[in-house]
Amino acid sequence: LAQFAGRCGEPAFWDELYSAASSDNDGIRWNQRASHPLLREYVGLLRGRLAEAEFGAASGVLVPLCGKSADLEYLRDEVGHVVGIE
């Protein structure tokens, strides 16, 4: 992180960051094509908690600051209702 210190306010920093990203990630380093491994490991616990909450159709998952996350689609498939907010 020290390499980025003091550069975040420079437009060139962001240009370099985006252009250095690999094409495997849609050109953005932090956008991964697969859901996070820990999410996949613990999604069963989340499903159990939602079932215990007895909210019925209103139950779901809110994912703040999600960006273009593959986690949203994964959660939708696993638990149903998902709302992502950037």
Jmol script that loads the backbone (N, CA, C; Angstrom):
load data "model"
ATOM      1  N   LEU A   1       0.808  -1.206   0.000  1.00  0.00           N
ATOM      2  CA  LEU A   1       0.000   0.000   0.000  1.00  0.00           C
ATOM      3  C   LEU A   1       0.849   1.267   0.000  1.00  0.00           C
ATOM      4  N   ALA A   2       2.055   1.155   0.502  1.00  0.00           N
ATOM      5  CA  ALA A   2       2.924   2.328   0.554  1.00  0.00           C
ATOM      6  C   ALA A   2       3.192   2.875  -0.838  1.00  0.00           C
ATOM      7  N   GLN A   3       3.196   2.019  -1.839  1.00  0.00           N
ATOM      8  CA  GLN A   3       3.455   2.468  -3.209  1.00  0.00           C
ATOM      9  C   GLN A   3       2.365   3.393  -3.737  1.00  0.00           C
ATOM     10  N   PHE A   4       1.170   3.333  -3.137  1.00  0.00           N
ATOM     11  CA  PHE A   4       0.060   4.169  -3.597  1.00  0.00           C
ATOM     12  C   PHE A   4      -0.113   5.438  -2.764  1.00  0.00           C
ATOM     13  N   ALA A   5       0.592   5.523  -1.663  1.00  0.00           N
ATOM     14  CA  ALA A   5       0.427   6.655  -0.746  1.00  0.00           C
ATOM     15  C   ALA A   5       0.644   7.974  -1.474  1.00  0.00           C
ATOM     16  N   GLY A   6      -0.285   8.873  -1.305  1.00  0.00           N
ATOM     17  CA  GLY A   6      -0.167  10.204  -1.866  1.00  0.00           C
ATOM     18  C   GLY A   6      -0.539  10.325  -3.337  1.00  0.00           C
ATOM     19  N   ARG A   7      -0.870   9.227  -3.992  1.00  0.00           N
ATOM     20  CA  ARG A   7      -1.168   9.288  -5.425  1.00  0.00           C
ATOM     21  C   ARG A   7      -2.659   9.181  -5.731  1.00  0.00           C
ATOM     22  N   CYS A   8      -3.468   8.854  -4.763  1.00  0.00           N
ATOM     23  CA  CYS A   8      -4.889   8.605  -5.011  1.00  0.00           C
ATOM     24  C   CYS A   8      -5.626   9.795  -5.593  1.00  0.00           C
ATOM     25  N   GLY A   9      -5.156  10.989  -5.335  1.00  0.00           N
ATOM     26  CA  GLY A   9      -5.800  12.183  -5.862  1.00  0.00           C
ATOM     27  C   GLY A   9      -5.380  12.537  -7.275  1.00  0.00           C
ATOM     28  N   GLU A  10      -4.442  11.802  -7.823  1.00  0.00           N
ATOM     29  CA  GLU A  10      -3.949  12.080  -9.167  1.00  0.00           C
ATOM     30  C   GLU A  10      -4.715  11.258 -10.205  1.00  0.00           C
ATOM     31  N   PRO A  11      -5.286  11.900 -11.206  1.00  0.00           N
ATOM     32  CA  PRO A  11      -5.987  11.145 -12.254  1.00  0.00           C
ATOM     33  C   PRO A  11      -5.095  10.108 -12.930  1.00  0.00           C
ATOM     34  N   ALA A  12      -3.821  10.401 -13.094  1.00  0.00           N
ATOM     35  CA  ALA A  12      -2.905   9.455 -13.738  1.00  0.00           C
ATOM     36  C   ALA A  12      -2.796   8.156 -12.941  1.00  0.00           C
ATOM     37  N   PHE A  13      -2.901   8.257 -11.626  1.00  0.00           N
ATOM     38  CA  PHE A  13      -2.859   7.056 -10.775  1.00  0.00           C
ATOM     39  C   PHE A  13      -3.966   6.090 -11.159  1.00  0.00           C
ATOM     40  N   TRP A  14      -5.168   6.612 -11.298  1.00  0.00           N
ATOM     41  CA  TRP A  14      -6.307   5.757 -11.629  1.00  0.00           C
ATOM     42  C   TRP A  14      -6.216   5.225 -13.054  1.00  0.00           C
ATOM     43  N   ASP A  15      -5.713   6.036 -13.973  1.00  0.00           N
ATOM     44  CA  ASP A  15      -5.491   5.563 -15.347  1.00  0.00           C
ATOM     45  C   ASP A  15      -4.528   4.384 -15.357  1.00  0.00           C
ATOM     46  N   GLU A  16      -3.443   4.504 -14.600  1.00  0.00           N
ATOM     47  CA  GLU A  16      -2.457   3.427 -14.523  1.00  0.00           C
ATOM     48  C   GLU A  16      -3.056   2.174 -13.874  1.00  0.00           C
ATOM     49  N   LEU A  17      -3.824   2.380 -12.837  1.00  0.00           N
ATOM     50  CA  LEU A  17      -4.412   1.253 -12.124  1.00  0.00           C
ATOM     51  C   LEU A  17      -5.348   0.458 -13.022  1.00  0.00           C
ATOM     52  N   TYR A  18      -6.192   1.152 -13.758  1.00  0.00           N
ATOM     53  CA  TYR A  18      -7.123   0.477 -14.670  1.00  0.00           C
ATOM     54  C   TYR A  18      -6.379  -0.171 -15.837  1.00  0.00           C
ATOM     55  N   SER A  19      -5.396   0.509 -16.390  1.00  0.00           N
ATOM     56  CA  SER A  19      -4.711  -0.038 -17.566  1.00  0.00           C
ATOM     57  C   SER A  19      -3.795  -1.199 -17.197  1.00  0.00           C
ATOM     58  N   ALA A  20      -3.335  -1.267 -15.957  1.00  0.00           N
ATOM     59  CA  ALA A  20      -2.461  -2.357 -15.518  1.00  0.00           C
ATOM     60  C   ALA A  20      -3.239  -3.618 -15.159  1.00  0.00           C
ATOM     61  N   ALA A  21      -4.537  -3.488 -15.077  1.00  0.00           N
ATOM     62  CA  ALA A  21      -5.359  -4.638 -14.687  1.00  0.00           C
ATOM     63  C   ALA A  21      -5.333  -5.698 -15.772  1.00  0.00           C
ATOM     64  N   SER A  22      -5.488  -6.922 -15.363  1.00  0.00           N
ATOM     65  CA  SER A  22      -5.464  -8.007 -16.345  1.00  0.00           C
ATOM     66  C   SER A  22      -6.817  -8.136 -17.028  1.00  0.00           C
ATOM     67  N   SER A  23      -6.805  -8.650 -18.228  1.00  0.00           N
ATOM     68  CA  SER A  23      -8.049  -8.818 -18.985  1.00  0.00           C
ATOM     69  C   SER A  23      -8.929  -9.902 -18.373  1.00  0.00           C
ATOM     70  N   ASP A  24      -8.369 -10.715 -17.475  1.00  0.00           N
ATOM     71  CA  ASP A  24      -9.157 -11.753 -16.802  1.00  0.00           C
ATOM     72  C   ASP A  24     -10.206 -11.147 -15.870  1.00  0.00           C
ATOM     73  N   ASN A  25     -10.047  -9.901 -15.527  1.00  0.00           N
ATOM     74  CA  ASN A  25     -10.940  -9.265 -14.553  1.00  0.00           C
ATOM     75  C   ASN A  25     -11.767  -8.162 -15.187  1.00  0.00           C
ATOM     76  N   ASP A  26     -12.078  -8.249 -16.443  1.00  0.00           N
ATOM     77  CA  ASP A  26     -12.815  -7.212 -17.145  1.00  0.00           C
ATOM     78  C   ASP A  26     -12.086  -5.880 -17.107  1.00  0.00           C
ATOM     79  N   GLY A  27     -10.758  -5.924 -16.982  1.00  0.00           N
ATOM     80  CA  GLY A  27      -9.978  -4.700 -16.995  1.00  0.00           C
ATOM     81  C   GLY A  27      -9.926  -3.964 -15.680  1.00  0.00           C
ATOM     82  N   ILE A  28     -10.502  -4.517 -14.624  1.00  0.00           N
ATOM     83  CA  ILE A  28     -10.465  -3.861 -13.322  1.00  0.00           C
ATOM     84  C   ILE A  28      -9.963  -4.872 -12.305  1.00  0.00           C
ATOM     85  N   ARG A  29      -8.876  -4.557 -11.639  1.00  0.00           N
ATOM     86  CA  ARG A  29      -8.242  -5.516 -10.733  1.00  0.00           C
ATOM     87  C   ARG A  29      -9.175  -6.070  -9.672  1.00  0.00           C
ATOM     88  N   TRP A  30      -9.998  -5.240  -9.108  1.00  0.00           N
ATOM     89  CA  TRP A  30     -10.790  -5.694  -7.970  1.00  0.00           C
ATOM     90  C   TRP A  30     -12.089  -6.370  -8.383  1.00  0.00           C
ATOM     91  N   ASN A  31     -12.394  -6.415  -9.641  1.00  0.00           N
ATOM     92  CA  ASN A  31     -13.564  -7.176 -10.109  1.00  0.00           C
ATOM     93  C   ASN A  31     -13.125  -8.586 -10.460  1.00  0.00           C
ATOM     94  N   GLN A  32     -13.508  -9.518  -9.658  1.00  0.00           N
ATOM     95  CA  GLN A  32     -13.165 -10.910  -9.894  1.00  0.00           C
ATOM     96  C   GLN A  32     -14.307 -11.601 -10.622  1.00  0.00           C
ATOM     97  N   ARG A  33     -13.998 -12.570 -11.452  1.00  0.00           N
ATOM     98  CA  ARG A  33     -15.028 -13.287 -12.209  1.00  0.00           C
ATOM     99  C   ARG A  33     -15.805 -14.278 -11.352  1.00  0.00           C
ATOM    100  N   ALA A  34     -15.209 -14.751 -10.283  1.00  0.00           N
ATOM    101  CA  ALA A  34     -15.864 -15.753  -9.426  1.00  0.00           C
ATOM    102  C   ALA A  34     -16.197 -15.129  -8.075  1.00  0.00           C
ATOM    103  N   SER A  35     -17.175 -15.696  -7.422  1.00  0.00           N
ATOM    104  CA  SER A  35     -17.511 -15.220  -6.081  1.00  0.00           C
ATOM    105  C   SER A  35     -16.364 -15.550  -5.127  1.00  0.00           C
ATOM    106  N   HIS A  36     -16.321 -14.835  -4.031  1.00  0.00           N
ATOM    107  CA  HIS A  36     -15.235 -14.985  -3.067  1.00  0.00           C
ATOM    108  C   HIS A  36     -15.277 -16.379  -2.430  1.00  0.00           C
ATOM    109  N   PRO A  37     -14.125 -17.032  -2.279  1.00  0.00           N
ATOM    110  CA  PRO A  37     -14.097 -18.382  -1.699  1.00  0.00           C
ATOM    111  C   PRO A  37     -14.697 -18.461  -0.295  1.00  0.00           C
ATOM    112  N   LEU A  38     -14.492 -17.439   0.529  1.00  0.00           N
ATOM    113  CA  LEU A  38     -15.068 -17.471   1.875  1.00  0.00           C
ATOM    114  C   LEU A  38     -16.587 -17.338   1.835  1.00  0.00           C
ATOM    115  N   LEU A  39     -17.105 -16.608   0.879  1.00  0.00           N
ATOM    116  CA  LEU A  39     -18.560 -16.518   0.715  1.00  0.00           C
ATOM    117  C   LEU A  39     -19.117 -17.890   0.372  1.00  0.00           C
ATOM    118  N   ARG A  40     -18.459 -18.579  -0.551  1.00  0.00           N
ATOM    119  CA  ARG A  40     -18.910 -19.920  -0.926  1.00  0.00           C
ATOM    120  C   ARG A  40     -18.820 -20.885   0.255  1.00  0.00           C
ATOM    121  N   GLU A  41     -17.809 -20.704   1.091  1.00  0.00           N
ATOM    122  CA  GLU A  41     -17.636 -21.590   2.246  1.00  0.00           C
ATOM    123  C   GLU A  41     -18.725 -21.381   3.302  1.00  0.00           C
ATOM    124  N   TYR A  42     -19.139 -20.122   3.513  1.00  0.00           N
ATOM    125  CA  TYR A  42     -20.056 -19.811   4.612  1.00  0.00           C
ATOM    126  C   TYR A  42     -21.484 -19.502   4.181  1.00  0.00           C
ATOM    127  N   VAL A  43     -21.828 -19.659   2.911  1.00  0.00           N
ATOM    128  CA  VAL A  43     -23.171 -19.312   2.454  1.00  0.00           C
ATOM    129  C   VAL A  43     -24.233 -20.179   3.135  1.00  0.00           C
ATOM    130  N   GLY A  44     -23.889 -21.385   3.520  1.00  0.00           N
ATOM    131  CA  GLY A  44     -24.836 -22.252   4.230  1.00  0.00           C
ATOM    132  C   GLY A  44     -25.251 -21.646   5.566  1.00  0.00           C
ATOM    133  N   LEU A  45     -24.308 -21.047   6.252  1.00  0.00           N
ATOM    134  CA  LEU A  45     -24.607 -20.364   7.516  1.00  0.00           C
ATOM    135  C   LEU A  45     -25.566 -19.207   7.275  1.00  0.00           C
ATOM    136  N   LEU A  46     -25.338 -18.450   6.226  1.00  0.00           N
ATOM    137  CA  LEU A  46     -26.222 -17.340   5.872  1.00  0.00           C
ATOM    138  C   LEU A  46     -27.627 -17.848   5.560  1.00  0.00           C
ATOM    139  N   ARG A  47     -27.716 -18.919   4.787  1.00  0.00           N
ATOM    140  CA  ARG A  47     -29.022 -19.497   4.471  1.00  0.00           C
ATOM    141  C   ARG A  47     -29.753 -19.904   5.744  1.00  0.00           C
ATOM    142  N   GLY A  48     -29.037 -20.510   6.674  1.00  0.00           N
ATOM    143  CA  GLY A  48     -29.635 -20.921   7.943  1.00  0.00           C
ATOM    144  C   GLY A  48     -30.139 -19.747   8.749  1.00  0.00           C
ATOM    145  N   ARG A  49     -29.358 -18.679   8.802  1.00  0.00           N
ATOM    146  CA  ARG A  49     -29.769 -17.481   9.553  1.00  0.00           C
ATOM    147  C   ARG A  49     -31.017 -16.845   8.941  1.00  0.00           C
ATOM    148  N   LEU A  50     -31.073 -16.803   7.624  1.00  0.00           N
ATOM    149  CA  LEU A  50     -32.249 -16.231   6.969  1.00  0.00           C
ATOM    150  C   LEU A  50     -33.482 -17.074   7.262  1.00  0.00           C
ATOM    151  N   ALA A  51     -33.331 -18.388   7.272  1.00  0.00           N
ATOM    152  CA  ALA A  51     -34.461 -19.275   7.563  1.00  0.00           C
ATOM    153  C   ALA A  51     -34.930 -19.099   9.003  1.00  0.00           C
ATOM    154  N   GLU A  52     -33.998 -18.937   9.931  1.00  0.00           N
ATOM    155  CA  GLU A  52     -34.330 -18.747  11.341  1.00  0.00           C
ATOM    156  C   GLU A  52     -35.028 -17.415  11.593  1.00  0.00           C
ATOM    157  N   ALA A  53     -34.729 -16.406  10.777  1.00  0.00           N
ATOM    158  CA  ALA A  53     -35.258 -15.060  10.995  1.00  0.00           C
ATOM    159  C   ALA A  53     -36.755 -14.986  10.761  1.00  0.00           C
ATOM    160  N   GLU A  54     -37.315 -15.901   9.984  1.00  0.00           N
ATOM    161  CA  GLU A  54     -38.745 -15.963   9.722  1.00  0.00           C
ATOM    162  C   GLU A  54     -39.299 -14.660   9.148  1.00  0.00           C
ATOM    163  N   PHE A  55     -38.568 -14.055   8.250  1.00  0.00           N
ATOM    164  CA  PHE A  55     -39.041 -12.848   7.592  1.00  0.00           C
ATOM    165  C   PHE A  55     -39.862 -13.161   6.352  1.00  0.00           C
ATOM    166  N   GLY A  56     -39.901 -14.402   5.979  1.00  0.00           N
ATOM    167  CA  GLY A  56     -40.658 -14.800   4.800  1.00  0.00           C
ATOM    168  C   GLY A  56     -40.109 -14.183   3.531  1.00  0.00           C
ATOM    169  N   ALA A  57     -41.011 -13.697   2.687  1.00  0.00           N
ATOM    170  CA  ALA A  57     -40.617 -13.160   1.385  1.00  0.00           C
ATOM    171  C   ALA A  57     -39.761 -11.902   1.514  1.00  0.00           C
ATOM    172  N   ALA A  58     -39.800 -11.240   2.664  1.00  0.00           N
ATOM    173  CA  ALA A  58     -39.033 -10.006   2.838  1.00  0.00           C
ATOM    174  C   ALA A  58     -37.567 -10.276   3.151  1.00  0.00           C
ATOM    175  N   SER A  59     -37.211 -11.533   3.433  1.00  0.00           N
ATOM    176  CA  SER A  59     -35.817 -11.806   3.786  1.00  0.00           C
ATOM    177  C   SER A  59     -34.930 -11.722   2.554  1.00  0.00           C
ATOM    178  N   GLY A  60     -33.712 -11.349   2.781  1.00  0.00           N
ATOM    179  CA  GLY A  60     -32.758 -11.224   1.695  1.00  0.00           C
ATOM    180  C   GLY A  60     -31.446 -10.719   2.228  1.00  0.00           C
ATOM    181  N   VAL A  61     -30.587 -10.327   1.312  1.00  0.00           N
ATOM    182  CA  VAL A  61     -29.242  -9.893   1.669  1.00  0.00           C
ATOM    183  C   VAL A  61     -28.974  -8.535   1.036  1.00  0.00           C
ATOM    184  N   LEU A  62     -28.449  -7.619   1.835  1.00  0.00           N
ATOM    185  CA  LEU A  62     -28.011  -6.312   1.346  1.00  0.00           C
ATOM    186  C   LEU A  62     -26.488  -6.353   1.258  1.00  0.00           C
ATOM    187  N   VAL A  63     -25.950  -5.986   0.104  1.00  0.00           N
ATOM    188  CA  VAL A  63     -24.501  -5.985  -0.106  1.00  0.00           C
ATOM    189  C   VAL A  63     -24.069  -4.559  -0.442  1.00  0.00           C
ATOM    190  N   PRO A  64     -23.622  -3.803   0.575  1.00  0.00           N
ATOM    191  CA  PRO A  64     -23.187  -2.435   0.312  1.00  0.00           C
ATOM    192  C   PRO A  64     -21.812  -2.400  -0.352  1.00  0.00           C
ATOM    193  N   LEU A  65     -21.565  -1.366  -1.132  1.00  0.00           N
ATOM    194  CA  LEU A  65     -20.280  -1.152  -1.804  1.00  0.00           C
ATOM    195  C   LEU A  65     -19.842  -2.373  -2.607  1.00  0.00           C
ATOM    196  N   CYS A  66     -20.780  -2.942  -3.343  1.00  0.00           N
ATOM    197  CA  CYS A  66     -20.526  -4.198  -4.042  1.00  0.00           C
ATOM    198  C   CYS A  66     -19.872  -4.026  -5.404  1.00  0.00           C
ATOM    199  N   GLY A  67     -20.018  -2.864  -6.021  1.00  0.00           N
ATOM    200  CA  GLY A  67     -19.462  -2.682  -7.356  1.00  0.00           C
ATOM    201  C   GLY A  67     -20.047  -3.683  -8.329  1.00  0.00           C
ATOM    202  N   LYS A  68     -19.195  -4.237  -9.136  1.00  0.00           N
ATOM    203  CA  LYS A  68     -19.604  -5.183 -10.167  1.00  0.00           C
ATOM    204  C   LYS A  68     -19.294  -6.609  -9.697  1.00  0.00           C
ATOM    205  N   SER A  69     -19.658  -6.917  -8.488  1.00  0.00           N
ATOM    206  CA  SER A  69     -19.251  -8.146  -7.833  1.00  0.00           C
ATOM    207  C   SER A  69     -19.975  -9.385  -8.348  1.00  0.00           C
ATOM    208  N   ALA A  70     -19.215 -10.446  -8.563  1.00  0.00           N
ATOM    209  CA  ALA A  70     -19.798 -11.750  -8.910  1.00  0.00           C
ATOM    210  C   ALA A  70     -20.520 -12.337  -7.707  1.00  0.00           C
ATOM    211  N   ASP A  71     -20.258 -11.792  -6.524  1.00  0.00           N
ATOM    212  CA  ASP A  71     -20.916 -12.280  -5.318  1.00  0.00           C
ATOM    213  C   ASP A  71     -22.422 -12.061  -5.362  1.00  0.00           C
ATOM    214  N   LEU A  72     -22.873 -11.015  -6.029  1.00  0.00           N
ATOM    215  CA  LEU A  72     -24.311 -10.738  -6.098  1.00  0.00           C
ATOM    216  C   LEU A  72     -25.062 -11.860  -6.807  1.00  0.00           C
ATOM    217  N   GLU A  73     -24.567 -12.273  -7.932  1.00  0.00           N
ATOM    218  CA  GLU A  73     -25.219 -13.346  -8.678  1.00  0.00           C
ATOM    219  C   GLU A  73     -25.161 -14.658  -7.887  1.00  0.00           C
ATOM    220  N   TYR A  74     -24.041 -14.917  -7.269  1.00  0.00           N
ATOM    221  CA  TYR A  74     -23.904 -16.124  -6.461  1.00  0.00           C
ATOM    222  C   TYR A  74     -24.913 -16.120  -5.312  1.00  0.00           C
ATOM    223  N   LEU A  75     -24.994 -15.001  -4.593  1.00  0.00           N
ATOM    224  CA  LEU A  75     -25.948 -14.904  -3.486  1.00  0.00           C
ATOM    225  C   LEU A  75     -27.382 -15.041  -3.963  1.00  0.00           C
ATOM    226  N   ARG A  76     -27.694 -14.438  -5.098  1.00  0.00           N
ATOM    227  CA  ARG A  76     -29.045 -14.566  -5.650  1.00  0.00           C
ATOM    228  C   ARG A  76     -29.387 -16.034  -5.886  1.00  0.00           C
ATOM    229  N   ASP A  77     -28.453 -16.760  -6.451  1.00  0.00           N
ATOM    230  CA  ASP A  77     -28.686 -18.174  -6.720  1.00  0.00           C
ATOM    231  C   ASP A  77     -28.806 -18.998  -5.445  1.00  0.00           C
ATOM    232  N   GLU A  78     -28.092 -18.586  -4.401  1.00  0.00           N
ATOM    233  CA  GLU A  78     -28.054 -19.360  -3.162  1.00  0.00           C
ATOM    234  C   GLU A  78     -29.140 -19.000  -2.156  1.00  0.00           C
ATOM    235  N   VAL A  79     -29.475 -17.706  -2.038  1.00  0.00           N
ATOM    236  CA  VAL A  79     -30.412 -17.294  -0.992  1.00  0.00           C
ATOM    237  C   VAL A  79     -31.647 -16.573  -1.506  1.00  0.00           C
ATOM    238  N   GLY A  80     -31.668 -16.216  -2.767  1.00  0.00           N
ATOM    239  CA  GLY A  80     -32.847 -15.560  -3.304  1.00  0.00           C
ATOM    240  C   GLY A  80     -32.673 -14.069  -3.486  1.00  0.00           C
ATOM    241  N   HIS A  81     -33.361 -13.300  -2.695  1.00  0.00           N
ATOM    242  CA  HIS A  81     -33.413 -11.846  -2.852  1.00  0.00           C
ATOM    243  C   HIS A  81     -32.111 -11.184  -2.412  1.00  0.00           C
ATOM    244  N   VAL A  82     -31.493 -10.413  -3.320  1.00  0.00           N
ATOM    245  CA  VAL A  82     -30.247  -9.712  -3.032  1.00  0.00           C
ATOM    246  C   VAL A  82     -30.357  -8.286  -3.562  1.00  0.00           C
ATOM    247  N   VAL A  83     -29.901  -7.335  -2.760  1.00  0.00           N
ATOM    248  CA  VAL A  83     -29.833  -5.943  -3.183  1.00  0.00           C
ATOM    249  C   VAL A  83     -28.393  -5.484  -3.039  1.00  0.00           C
ATOM    250  N   GLY A  84     -27.824  -4.995  -4.125  1.00  0.00           N
ATOM    251  CA  GLY A  84     -26.469  -4.461  -4.095  1.00  0.00           C
ATOM    252  C   GLY A  84     -26.511  -2.949  -4.263  1.00  0.00           C
ATOM    253  N   ILE A  85     -25.769  -2.254  -3.425  1.00  0.00           N
ATOM    254  CA  ILE A  85     -25.733  -0.787  -3.470  1.00  0.00           C
ATOM    255  C   ILE A  85     -24.286  -0.344  -3.599  1.00  0.00           C
ATOM    256  N   GLU A  86     -24.031   0.481  -4.582  1.00  0.00           N
ATOM    257  CA  GLU A  86     -22.672   0.993  -4.765  1.00  0.00           C
ATOM    258  C   GLU A  86     -22.535   2.321  -4.064  1.00  0.00           C
TER     259      GLU A  86
END
end "model"
wireframe off; spacefill off
backbone 0.3
color backbone group
